[in-house]
Amino acid sequence: MAFFFDLFVNGLMIGSMYALVALGFVLIYKATSVVNFAQGDLVMFGGYIAAALVVLYKLPLAVALPVLLGSMIALGFIVERGVLRPMVGQNVISVVMVTIGLSQVFQGSAAMLWGAQTKNIPLPIPLEPYVIWEIYISPVNLVAALVSGVFLVAFVWFFRKSRMGIAMRATANDQQAAMAVGINVRFIFALSWAIAGLAAALGGVLWGNLIGVDTQLALVGLKVFPAVILGGLDSVPGAVVGGLIIGAVESVAAGYVDPYVGGGTKDFLPYVLMILALMVRPYGFFGREIIERV
Amino acid sequence: MAVVTSGPTQLEIRGVSKSFGGVQAVSRVSVDVQKGQILSIIGPNGAGKTTLLNCISSVFHPETGTIVLEGQDLTRLSPARVAGRGIARTFQNIALFRGMTVVDNLMLGRHIHMKNGVLRSMLYWGPGRREEVEHRRVVEDIIDFLEIEAIRKRPVGSLPYGLQKRVELGRALALHPKVLLLDEPMGGTNHEEKEDMARFILDVNDEWGTTIILIEHDMGVVMDISQHVVVLDLGEKIAEGTPAEVKAHPQVIKAYLGTKATV
């Protein structure tokens, strides 16, 4: 049983990192109706900037972190202003293609700027696992879970209680009504991308620390799709719950099944779950059901 | 043409035109709106009434002409800025935050008056709380005024149509606007709801002196509550004046009933 809890608890912690990436995705979809296929690439870009600042430019972490967060927020703003705003009103496929294009641009430019070889982000985290109630907890996972947890709580508070957060929810609910009460909808769009950039910056450091920084880091973005489909494309709590479920499921399944099949369960099961979820509950656990009256 | 109320001009619409593709929806329309007036815009379907309202609230920017509120040009501002300058509106098809409660919808109407930043609103006590309480009071007053206490915590999407119209009026009132634009406030409602809405419109105008511009198809209501009526047909202003003047205007009769009309 201890083995199960090992897998489960560490899986949940990994899941909180998925949740962080998924949050950025959901936020952009909710506020601007853009399905952002470049979310994983934003994470990768964040990881690259972090690695470049710490490894190439030898900045101390206390300096590198604010620079990273600032530049990723700026990147979010720039992408929204420069690339997505001109696409407002275009059909869904065009916008999706733009984000797929963006994803490749991010990967290419990261490799061109800072090289394609894998880099490590050295974080001052001990390697020895903690043992609590016979469960082995990896400190790296624990730190990741704490950072993600704090960010997610802070964001949910911002979204529910602050004036700008409420304006974001209102814009997601009805754009026309939002404009009529004096909400600057364009600023809300830019703000969504900026917050997604911030989440991607943190995700980039955490994931980069865990699996190393190269263009492959963008693949964590692929796990976001099962997470948000399970939780509901337009639901913030859904992104968190979906991320946690995917983390736990893949960790437990990999622990028990991988020894028999020689690996691959991690990549297989989340997508099987996603396909099943789409058949049974296409709006996810928390998603808004869109009923069209004909 | 006689001007009914002799108050100062508050909103000046000067030579406004707007076209969509080849269709001239509004063509060089000028209207002077006096402060505290209830002004109705009438006209057959496709006359350009809603387009004119959308130009005033900056949903569309007109190709020619200017819209000036109390000496300040609104023509090129964003819809959010126009709301900030004191123009609130409702929509023909109702635009509400459907997933939120009645109270939350009205609180969002206070958005332009809120000054708290993220940090200050994190503190439960102090100025942040005082501001919140102040906005709450404004909203509760409006809820009392519109007699919607019973549904204040209900999500708006679950309410019947007539009540949604009333909540939308409430949200517009929460902006404490100088000018209130109402696009068919009685459209699709039953007789009783129409009477209620007419009463609320008159009371708003009476109690707060809010200038009201409304589009309405029910001629009985229009003639009853408005001081000034503007008639549009095919994008052009064909007549304006008091309800009585407009009713007798030959071009209005023509637009509504066709040629060779006898009334």
Chai-1 contact restraints between the chains, C-beta under 6 A:
chainA,res_idxA,chainB,res_idxB,connection_type,confidence,min_distance_angstrom,max_distance_angstrom,comment,restraint_id
A,S162,B,V118,contact,1.0,0.0,6.0,A-B,restraint_1
A,S162,B,S121,contact,1.0,0.0,6.0,A-B,restraint_2
A,R163,B,M114,contact,1.0,0.0,6.0,A-B,restraint_3
A,R163,B,N116,contact,1.0,0.0,6.0,A-B,restraint_4
A,A170,B,F97,contact,1.0,0.0,6.0,A-B,restraint_5
A,A170,B,L108,contact,1.0,0.0,6.0,A-B,restraint_6
A,N173,B,F97,contact,1.0,0.0,6.0,A-B,restraint_7
A,N173,B,G99,contact,1.0,0.0,6.0,A-B,restraint_8
A,D174,B,A95,contact,1.0,0.0,6.0,A-B,restraint_9
A,D174,B,F97,contact,1.0,0.0,6.0,A-B,restraint_10
A,Q176,B,A95,contact,1.0,0.0,6.0,A-B,restraint_11
A,A177,B,A95,contact,1.0,0.0,6.0,A-B,restraint_12
A,A177,B,L96,contact,1.0,0.0,6.0,A-B,restraint_13
A,A177,B,F97,contact,1.0,0.0,6.0,A-B,restraint_14
A,M179,B,P79,contact,1.0,0.0,6.0,A-B,restraint_15
A,M179,B,A80,contact,1.0,0.0,6.0,A-B,restraint_16
A,A180,B,R89,contact,1.0,0.0,6.0,A-B,restraint_17
A,V181,B,L108,contact,1.0,0.0,6.0,A-B,restraint_18
A,V181,B,G109,contact,1.0,0.0,6.0,A-B,restraint_19
A,V181,B,H111,contact,1.0,0.0,6.0,A-B,restraint_20
A,G182,B,A80,contact,1.0,0.0,6.0,A-B,restraint_21
A,G182,B,A83,contact,1.0,0.0,6.0,A-B,restraint_22
A,G182,B,G84,contact,1.0,0.0,6.0,A-B,restraint_23
A,G182,B,H111,contact,1.0,0.0,6.0,A-B,restraint_24
A,G182,B,I112,contact,1.0,0.0,6.0,A-B,restraint_25
A,I183,B,A80,contact,1.0,0.0,6.0,A-B,restraint_26
A,I183,B,H111,contact,1.0,0.0,6.0,A-B,restraint_27
A,N184,B,A80,contact,1.0,0.0,6.0,A-B,restraint_28
